[in-house]
Amino acid sequence: MASPPAITVEQGEVDGTFSVIAYFAPGMAMLFLFFIIGDGARSIVAERKQGTLPRILAAPVSPTSVLLGKTAQVMVVGVLSMTAVWLITWLGFGADWGDPVGVFVVIVAAVTAIAGISLLITGFARTENQADALTTIVALLFAVAGGTFFWGRPACWTPCGCSPNGLALSAFVDLSAAQSGLAGVMPQVLLLLAIGIGTATAGLLALRNKVLS
């Protein structure tokens, strides 16, 4: 009587493969966004020292409107920068980031979180040099904690995964490898938006007191 085989081999297909570029490209883009957006946020304080901001405030506009306008400018630059990275890696290198609608929403949410944190740093830093140093430290800490330099999906429920970088990378992996849609990444998107709105509110209040003092 023949014994059954120890190993059974079955043929199958692998779906949802993930490009290395589609992982590291958004991770590195978010790292550099901290410096790009942080520089834009610090321009508010620089304009006050240069005398440009008082001239703007002399017009019939409220200080809050000026700060919101500057924030919108920073947001647009961040979204355009990261969208450019997405399109270049997708069209130029064939790196599929997943559902385009989901990808764009995650980009906007990630930029919102990074912009909020940058505004918070700028608002509470005593000097521009201190803001520069804090931005560098925070950007690198979030990059390391969020898995920017290491291959592997950050778990969004861990302390490391709760960083903006980790949340966004987790969403990008879901969109690309797991082929999720927008609904599948809404938990990460909502957390990113909550981080961005909360930190931006505190940062704008601090900046308002700083530029008007």
C-alpha positions as YAML, in Angstrom:
chain: A
units: angstrom
residues:
- id: 1
  name: MET
  ca: [0.00, 0.00, 0.00]
- id: 2
  name: ALA
  ca: [1.54, 3.30, -1.13]
- id: 3
  name: SER
  ca: [1.91, 6.04, 1.46]
- id: 4
  name: PRO
  ca: [0.59, 9.54, 0.65]
- id: 5
  name: PRO
  ca: [3.18, 12.12, -0.50]
- id: 6
  name: ALA
  ca: [4.78, 14.18, 2.25]
- id: 7
  name: ILE
  ca: [4.46, 17.38, 0.25]
- id: 8
  name: THR
  ca: [1.65, 18.38, -2.05]
- id: 9
  name: VAL
  ca: [2.45, 20.99, -4.70]
- id: 10
  name: GLU
  ca: [-0.35, 23.08, -6.10]
- id: 11
  name: GLN
  ca: [-0.09, 25.58, -8.91]
- id: 12
  name: GLY
  ca: [-1.47, 29.06, -8.31]
- id: 13
  name: GLU
  ca: [-1.17, 32.70, -9.25]
- id: 14
  name: VAL
  ca: [0.15, 35.56, -7.13]
- id: 15
  name: ASP
  ca: [-1.84, 38.79, -7.24]
- id: 16
  name: GLY
  ca: [-1.18, 42.18, -5.68]
- id: 17
  name: THR
  ca: [2.60, 42.26, -6.14]
- id: 18
  name: PHE
  ca: [4.20, 45.40, -4.77]
- id: 19
  name: SER
  ca: [6.88, 47.53, -6.43]
- id: 20
  name: VAL
  ca: [9.84, 48.58, -4.28]
- id: 21
  name: ILE
  ca: [9.72, 52.01, -5.91]
- id: 22
  name: ALA
  ca: [6.06, 52.36, -4.95]
- id: 23
  name: TYR
  ca: [7.11, 51.90, -1.31]
- id: 24
  name: PHE
  ca: [10.26, 54.01, -1.01]
- id: 25
  name: ALA
  ca: [9.18, 56.86, -3.33]
- id: 26
  name: PRO
  ca: [6.31, 58.14, -1.14]
- id: 27
  name: GLY
  ca: [8.38, 57.52, 1.99]
- id: 28
  name: MET
  ca: [11.27, 59.68, 0.77]
- id: 29
  name: ALA
  ca: [8.85, 62.27, -0.65]
- id: 30
  name: MET
  ca: [7.24, 62.70, 2.77]
- id: 31
  name: LEU
  ca: [10.64, 63.08, 4.41]
- id: 32
  name: PHE
  ca: [11.61, 65.94, 2.12]
- id: 33
  name: LEU
  ca: [8.14, 67.47, 2.42]
- id: 34
  name: PHE
  ca: [8.94, 68.27, 6.05]
- id: 35
  name: PHE
  ca: [11.75, 70.54, 4.84]
- id: 36
  name: ILE
  ca: [9.82, 72.03, 1.90]
- id: 37
  name: ILE
  ca: [6.67, 72.74, 3.90]
- id: 38
  name: GLY
  ca: [8.64, 73.77, 6.99]
- id: 39
  name: ASP
  ca: [10.53, 76.36, 4.94]
- id: 40
  name: GLY
  ca: [7.23, 77.73, 3.67]
- id: 41
  name: ALA
  ca: [5.80, 77.92, 7.17]
- id: 42
  name: ARG
  ca: [8.87, 79.75, 8.46]
- id: 43
  name: SER
  ca: [8.53, 82.33, 5.68]
- id: 44
  name: ILE
  ca: [5.68, 83.86, 7.69]
- id: 45
  name: VAL
  ca: [8.08, 84.75, 10.50]
- id: 46
  name: ALA
  ca: [10.76, 85.85, 8.00]
- id: 47
  name: GLU
  ca: [8.34, 88.26, 6.32]
- id: 48
  name: ARG
  ca: [7.58, 89.82, 9.68]
- id: 49
  name: LYS
  ca: [11.28, 90.52, 10.24]
- id: 50
  name: GLN
  ca: [11.71, 91.87, 6.70]
- id: 51
  name: GLY
  ca: [8.78, 94.25, 7.08]
- id: 52
  name: THR
  ca: [6.63, 92.66, 4.37]
- id: 53
  name: LEU
  ca: [3.99, 91.23, 6.70]
- id: 54
  name: PRO
  ca: [3.12, 94.56, 8.40]
- id: 55
  name: ARG
  ca: [2.45, 96.05, 4.94]
- id: 56
  name: ILE
  ca: [0.13, 93.17, 4.09]
- id: 57
  name: LEU
  ca: [-1.68, 93.54, 7.41]
- id: 58
  name: ALA
  ca: [-2.15, 97.26, 6.70]
- id: 59
  name: ALA
  ca: [-4.59, 96.25, 3.96]
- id: 60
  name: PRO
  ca: [-8.26, 95.60, 4.86]
- id: 61
  name: VAL
  ca: [-7.63, 91.92, 5.60]
- id: 62
  name: SER
  ca: [-7.60, 90.10, 8.91]
- id: 63
  name: PRO
  ca: [-4.44, 88.45, 10.27]
- id: 64
  name: THR
  ca: [-6.29, 85.14, 10.28]
- id: 65
  name: SER
  ca: [-6.99, 85.46, 6.54]
- id: 66
  name: VAL
  ca: [-3.32, 86.16, 5.85]
- id: 67
  name: LEU
  ca: [-2.19, 83.13, 7.85]
- id: 68
  name: LEU
  ca: [-4.81, 80.90, 6.22]
- id: 69
  name: GLY
  ca: [-3.69, 82.12, 2.80]
- id: 70
  name: LYS
  ca: [-0.08, 81.29, 3.62]
- id: 71
  name: THR
  ca: [-1.15, 77.89, 4.89]
- id: 72
  name: ALA
  ca: [-3.08, 77.20, 1.69]
- id: 73
  name: GLN
  ca: [-0.01, 78.14, -0.34]
- id: 74
  name: VAL
  ca: [2.12, 75.71, 1.66]
- id: 75
  name: MET
  ca: [-0.50, 72.98, 1.20]
- id: 76
  name: VAL
  ca: [-0.65, 73.48, -2.58]
- id: 77
  name: VAL
  ca: [3.13, 73.27, -2.90]
- id: 78
  name: GLY
  ca: [3.18, 70.08, -0.83]
- id: 79
  name: VAL
  ca: [0.38, 68.38, -2.79]
- id: 80
  name: LEU
  ca: [1.92, 69.33, -6.14]
- id: 81
  name: SER
  ca: [5.36, 68.09, -5.05]
- id: 82
  name: MET
  ca: [4.13, 64.70, -3.91]
- id: 83
  name: THR
  ca: [1.77, 64.32, -6.87]
- id: 84
  name: ALA
  ca: [4.74, 64.95, -9.17]
- id: 85
  name: VAL
  ca: [6.68, 62.13, -7.47]
- id: 86
  name: TRP
  ca: [3.67, 59.83, -7.90]
- id: 87
  name: LEU
  ca: [3.25, 60.61, -11.61]
- id: 88
  name: ILE
  ca: [6.97, 60.36, -12.40]
- id: 89
  name: THR
  ca: [7.39, 56.98, -10.69]
- id: 90
  name: TRP
  ca: [4.12, 55.69, -12.15]
- id: 91
  name: LEU
  ca: [4.49, 56.89, -15.75]
- id: 92
  name: GLY
  ca: [8.28, 56.81, -15.93]
- id: 93
  name: PHE
  ca: [9.11, 53.66, -13.98]
- id: 94
  name: GLY
  ca: [5.86, 51.72, -14.03]
- id: 95
  name: ALA
  ca: [5.45, 51.79, -10.24]
- id: 96
  name: ASP
  ca: [1.73, 51.23, -9.62]
- id: 97
  name: TRP
  ca: [0.66, 53.03, -6.45]
- id: 98
  name: GLY
  ca: [-2.88, 51.67, -6.71]
- id: 99
  name: ASP
  ca: [-6.28, 53.29, -7.13]
- id: 100
  name: PRO
  ca: [-5.62, 56.88, -8.36]
- id: 101
  name: VAL
  ca: [-8.48, 58.39, -6.35]
- id: 102
  name: GLY
  ca: [-7.28, 56.68, -3.18]
- id: 103
  name: VAL
  ca: [-3.67, 57.68, -3.84]
- id: 104
  name: PHE
  ca: [-4.56, 61.34, -4.32]
- id: 105
  name: VAL
  ca: [-6.71, 61.43, -1.18]
- id: 106
  name: VAL
  ca: [-3.88, 59.86, 0.86]
- id: 107
  name: ILE
  ca: [-1.44, 62.41, -0.59]
- id: 108
  name: VAL
  ca: [-3.70, 65.29, 0.48]
- id: 109
  name: ALA
  ca: [-4.15, 63.77, 3.95]
- id: 110
  name: ALA
  ca: [-0.40, 63.18, 4.37]
- id: 111
  name: VAL
  ca: [0.43, 66.74, 3.27]
- id: 112
  name: THR
  ca: [-2.20, 68.07, 5.70]
- id: 113
  name: ALA
  ca: [-0.57, 66.19, 8.58]
- id: 114
  name: ILE
  ca: [2.95, 67.29, 7.66]
- id: 115
  name: ALA
  ca: [1.85, 70.90, 7.13]
- id: 116
  name: GLY
  ca: [0.11, 70.93, 10.51]
- id: 117
  name: ILE
  ca: [3.17, 69.58, 12.31]
- id: 118
  name: SER
  ca: [5.42, 72.09, 10.52]
- id: 119
  name: LEU
  ca: [3.14, 74.97, 11.51]
- id: 120
  name: LEU
  ca: [3.13, 73.73, 15.10]
- id: 121
  name: ILE
  ca: [6.94, 73.62, 15.19]
- id: 122
  name: THR
  ca: [7.22, 77.10, 13.64]
- id: 123
  name: GLY
  ca: [4.59, 78.53, 15.96]
- id: 124
  name: PHE
  ca: [6.21, 77.37, 19.19]
- id: 125
  name: ALA
  ca: [9.90, 77.64, 18.22]
- id: 126
  name: ARG
  ca: [11.62, 80.68, 19.67]
- id: 127
  name: THR
  ca: [13.83, 81.37, 16.66]
- id: 128
  name: GLU
  ca: [14.06, 80.35, 13.01]
- id: 129
  name: ASN
  ca: [17.23, 78.37, 13.73]
- id: 130
  name: GLN
  ca: [15.44, 76.47, 16.48]
- id: 131
  name: ALA
  ca: [12.56, 75.75, 14.08]
- id: 132
  name: ASP
  ca: [15.05, 74.46, 11.49]
- id: 133
  name: ALA
  ca: [16.69, 72.14, 14.00]
- id: 134
  name: LEU
  ca: [13.38, 70.86, 15.38]
- id: 135
  name: THR
  ca: [12.03, 70.25, 11.88]
- id: 136
  name: THR
  ca: [15.09, 68.16, 11.01]
- id: 137
  name: ILE
  ca: [14.85, 66.12, 14.21]
- id: 138
  name: VAL
  ca: [11.11, 65.51, 13.90]
- id: 139
  name: ALA
  ca: [11.33, 64.66, 10.19]
- id: 140
  name: LEU
  ca: [14.06, 62.07, 10.73]
- id: 141
  name: LEU
  ca: [12.37, 60.56, 13.79]
- id: 142
  name: PHE
  ca: [9.07, 60.17, 11.94]
- id: 143
  name: ALA
  ca: [10.86, 58.77, 8.90]
- id: 144
  name: VAL
  ca: [12.67, 56.11, 10.92]
- id: 145
  name: ALA
  ca: [9.60, 55.29, 13.05]
- id: 146
  name: GLY
  ca: [7.31, 55.17, 10.02]
- id: 147
  name: GLY
  ca: [9.48, 52.78, 8.01]
- id: 148
  name: THR
  ca: [10.76, 55.21, 5.38]
- id: 149
  name: PHE
  ca: [14.23, 53.64, 5.29]
- id: 150
  name: PHE
  ca: [13.23, 50.02, 5.84]
- id: 151
  name: TRP
  ca: [11.25, 47.61, 3.70]
- id: 152
  name: GLY
  ca: [8.07, 46.45, 5.39]
- id: 153
  name: ARG
  ca: [4.58, 47.70, 5.99]
- id: 154
  name: PRO
  ca: [4.15, 49.70, 9.22]
- id: 155
  name: ALA
  ca: [1.23, 48.50, 11.31]
- id: 156
  name: CYS
  ca: [-1.03, 51.51, 11.83]
- id: 157
  name: TRP
  ca: [-2.00, 50.39, 15.35]
- id: 158
  name: THR
  ca: [1.60, 50.43, 16.66]
- id: 159
  name: PRO
  ca: [3.27, 53.56, 18.10]
- id: 160
  name: CYS
  ca: [5.60, 53.70, 15.07]
- id: 161
  name: GLY
  ca: [2.74, 53.27, 12.65]
- id: 162
  name: CYS
  ca: [0.84, 56.15, 14.24]
- id: 163
  name: SER
  ca: [3.41, 58.61, 12.89]
- id: 164
  name: PRO
  ca: [2.23, 60.49, 9.76]
- id: 165
  name: ASN
  ca: [4.81, 58.65, 7.67]
- id: 166
  name: GLY
  ca: [3.75, 55.26, 9.01]
- id: 167
  name: LEU
  ca: [0.05, 55.93, 8.51]
- id: 168
  name: ALA
  ca: [0.55, 57.16, 4.95]
- id: 169
  name: LEU
  ca: [2.89, 54.31, 4.01]
- id: 170
  name: SER
  ca: [0.42, 51.81, 5.44]
- id: 171
  name: ALA
  ca: [-2.29, 53.32, 3.24]
- id: 172
  name: PHE
  ca: [-0.07, 53.28, 0.15]
- id: 173
  name: VAL
  ca: [0.77, 49.62, 0.72]
- id: 174
  name: ASP
  ca: [-2.93, 48.81, 1.07]
- id: 175
  name: LEU
  ca: [-3.67, 50.61, -2.19]
- id: 176
  name: SER
  ca: [-0.86, 49.00, -4.14]
- id: 177
  name: ALA
  ca: [-0.19, 45.53, -2.74]
- id: 178
  name: ALA
  ca: [-3.61, 44.73, -1.28]
- id: 179
  name: GLN
  ca: [-5.36, 46.55, -4.15]
- id: 180
  name: SER
  ca: [-7.66, 48.34, -1.74]
- id: 181
  name: GLY
  ca: [-9.84, 51.25, -2.74]
- id: 182
  name: LEU
  ca: [-10.51, 54.55, -1.00]
- id: 183
  name: ALA
  ca: [-12.82, 52.92, 1.54]
- id: 184
  name: GLY
  ca: [-10.06, 50.52, 2.61]
- id: 185
  name: VAL
  ca: [-7.65, 53.33, 3.56]
- id: 186
  name: MET
  ca: [-10.18, 55.69, 5.20]
- id: 187
  name: PRO
  ca: [-8.98, 54.86, 8.76]
- id: 188
  name: GLN
  ca: [-5.46, 56.07, 7.91]
- id: 189
  name: VAL
  ca: [-6.82, 59.08, 5.99]
- id: 190
  name: LEU
  ca: [-9.01, 60.18, 8.89]
- id: 191
  name: LEU
  ca: [-6.16, 59.84, 11.38]
- id: 192
  name: LEU
  ca: [-3.85, 61.86, 9.12]
- id: 193
  name: LEU
  ca: [-6.46, 64.59, 8.74]
- id: 194
  name: ALA
  ca: [-7.06, 64.65, 12.50]
- id: 195
  name: ILE
  ca: [-3.31, 65.04, 13.14]
- id: 196
  name: GLY
  ca: [-3.06, 67.79, 10.53]
- id: 197
  name: ILE
  ca: [-6.10, 69.80, 11.62]
- id: 198
  name: GLY
  ca: [-5.24, 69.53, 15.32]
- id: 199
  name: THR
  ca: [-1.59, 70.54, 15.00]
- id: 200
  name: ALA
  ca: [-2.33, 73.23, 12.38]
- id: 201
  name: THR
  ca: [-4.92, 74.86, 14.65]
- id: 202
  name: ALA
  ca: [-2.48, 75.04, 17.55]
- id: 203
  name: GLY
  ca: [0.34, 76.19, 15.27]
- id: 204
  name: LEU
  ca: [-1.72, 78.93, 13.60]
- id: 205
  name: LEU
  ca: [-2.85, 80.29, 16.98]
- id: 206
  name: ALA
  ca: [0.76, 80.44, 18.14]
- id: 207
  name: LEU
  ca: [1.85, 82.05, 14.86]
- id: 208
  name: ARG
  ca: [-0.92, 84.61, 15.08]
- id: 209
  name: ASN
  ca: [0.31, 85.72, 18.49]
- id: 210
  name: LYS
  ca: [3.89, 85.72, 17.24]
- id: 211
  name: VAL
  ca: [3.41, 87.80, 14.10]
- id: 212
  name: LEU
  ca: [1.15, 90.31, 15.84]
- id: 213
  name: SER
  ca: [3.35, 90.79, 18.90]
...
